[in-house]
Amino acid sequence: ENFESFKVLKKYQFDHIFHFAAQAGVRYSVVKPKKYINTNILGTTNLFKFATSKKIKSLFFASSSSVYGDSKKFPLKENNSLHPKNIYATSKVINEITAKSFSKNYKLKIYGLRFFTVYGEWGRPDMLLFKLFKSSVENRRLELNNKGNHYRDFTYIDDVTNILYLLMNKKLKKSFDIFNICSNNPQSIKKIINEFRNKISSLKIKNVPKNKLDVFKTHGDNKKIDKLLKYRIYTNFDEGFKRTFIWYKSINKKSVF
């Protein structure tokens, strides 16, 4: 109930709020579960409550593809049942439920964005692609889970920002809604690793057992957002991968990481 952290925000008026702050990472949720409760659940609820004091047009918050859990039926649609496998995913499900309640009770326009493996420049260093790049550039061994037998629906950051801009400027009819933000084009991790080794750089690999918190595959259906925004041309994964690697090499020379 303490809104000291919102003192600065209270001084300004907003048309839109994008809430992407969270404790990220599936595996770390086992080590520090309380961080996910305090930051993702309580922190997000506090922001929703703060938003009720502002006359905003819309509030967008980050959910995650992890809310779906493991599935055998693809692509995953927004109306699918949810089966979170860990506290990170659970925190995102709770955020969605809380957002729906605030939208109904306080007449707020709130929209949840289920992001699917966003990658690109300035991404999180703990994500697979950056671990791959780091291992290559620094000649380190890459720890590869389950021999790379996973699939991920990689979504390039430029597509994400384009979609967010279009959403912000779209007059949305519903006061609450959920959208998959994904390319609808899952990639084989094993294939990515093999092509990188064959075409770009030699790589030392240490195979480690599958992490029980990881899902085998993510593959989202993006028809809902595409129909709404007429956004149908997504960045080719190979092109996005190339841009990200070139950027990583250039910034690595400046010792940013």
VENPE-V378141 format. One record per residue. SS is DSSP state (h for helix, s for strand, l for the rest). D_CENTER is the distance of its C-alpha to the mean C-alpha in Angstrom with 2 decimals. Layout:
<<SS;D_CENTER> <SS;D_CENTER>>
This chain:
<<l;27.46> <l;27.77> <l;26.42> <h;27.71> <h;24.33> <h;24.50> <h;27.94> <h;26.87> <h;24.69> <h;27.68> <l;29.72> <l;27.78> <l;27.15> <l;23.89> <l;23.40> <s;19.63> <s;17.14> <s;13.44> <s;12.16> <l;9.06> <l;11.12> <l;10.54> <l;11.63> <l;8.82> <l;9.85> <l;11.37> <l;14.71> <h;15.48> <h;15.48> <h;18.77> <h;20.28> <l;19.56> <h;18.79> <h;20.43> <h;17.89> <h;15.25> <h;17.98> <h;19.15> <h;16.03> <h;13.51> <h;16.32> <h;19.30> <h;17.67> <h;15.75> <h;19.02> <h;20.96> <h;19.03> <h;19.63> <h;23.25> <h;23.54> <h;22.42> <l;25.39> <l;27.70> <l;26.46> <l;27.28> <l;23.95> <l;23.28> <s;19.70> <s;16.80> <s;13.15> <s;10.68> <s;7.01> <s;7.08> <s;5.37> <h;7.14> <h;8.86> <h;11.09> <h;13.03> <l;14.17> <l;16.56> <l;18.09> <l;20.91> <l;20.71> <l;18.48> <l;16.87> <s;15.03> <l;15.94> <l;15.00> <l;18.37> <l;18.06> <l;18.92> <l;16.36> <l;17.01> <l;14.80> <l;16.05> <l;15.43> <h;15.42> <h;11.74> <h;11.16> <h;14.40> <h;13.50> <h;10.82> <h;13.65> <h;16.06> <h;14.17> <h;14.42> <h;18.06> <h;18.87> <h;17.57> <h;19.76> <h;22.64> <h;22.46> <h;22.31> <h;25.39> <h;27.36> <h;26.83> <l;26.47> <l;23.14> <l;20.97> <s;17.48> <s;14.57> <s;11.40> <s;8.39> <s;6.76> <s;3.80> <l;5.25> <l;5.36> <s;5.40> <s;8.83> <l;11.92> <l;14.24> <l;13.64> <l;10.55> <l;10.43> <l;13.79> <l;13.02> <l;10.91> <h;13.35> <h;14.27> <h;15.26> <h;17.15> <h;18.83> <h;19.83> <h;21.06> <h;23.12> <h;24.67> <h;25.52> <l;26.84> <l;28.41> <l;26.76> <s;26.20> <s;22.77> <s;22.11> <s;20.89> <s;19.93> <h;21.95> <h;23.35> <h;20.19> <l;20.70> <l;17.13> <s;15.31> <s;11.75> <l;10.66> <l;9.73> <s;8.84> <s;10.73> <h;10.05> <h;13.40> <h;12.64> <h;9.71> <h;12.24> <h;15.01> <h;13.62> <h;12.99> <h;16.51> <h;18.01> <h;16.61> <h;18.00> <l;21.31> <l;21.57> <l;23.86> <l;22.00> <l;24.60> <l;22.87> <l;22.36> <s;19.37> <s;17.02> <s;13.74> <s;12.10> <s;10.08> <s;8.38> <l;9.31> <l;12.32> <l;14.20> <l;15.45> <l;14.60> <s;15.98> <s;18.19> <h;17.41> <h;21.18> <h;21.91> <h;19.64> <h;21.44> <h;24.83> <h;24.61> <h;23.58> <h;26.59> <h;28.92> <h;28.19> <l;26.86> <l;27.62> <l;29.21> <l;27.07> <s;28.05> <s;26.16> <s;26.51> <s;25.47> <s;24.34> <l;24.11> <l;21.08> <l;19.10> <l;19.68> <l;16.24> <l;14.62> <l;14.58> <l;16.66> <s;14.77> <l;11.82> <l;13.09> <s;12.16> <l;14.90> <l;14.37> <h;18.00> <h;17.54> <h;15.69> <h;17.94> <h;20.99> <h;20.29> <h;19.60> <l;21.46> <l;18.65> <l;19.45> <l;19.51> <l;16.35> <l;16.58> <l;18.20> <h;16.31> <h;19.46> <h;19.73> <h;16.23> <h;16.83> <h;20.23> <h;19.21> <h;16.74> <h;19.50> <h;22.17> <h;20.30> <h;19.75> <h;23.45> <h;24.63> <h;22.86> <h;23.74> <l;27.36> <l;26.98> <l;25.87> <l;22.74> <l;21.14>>
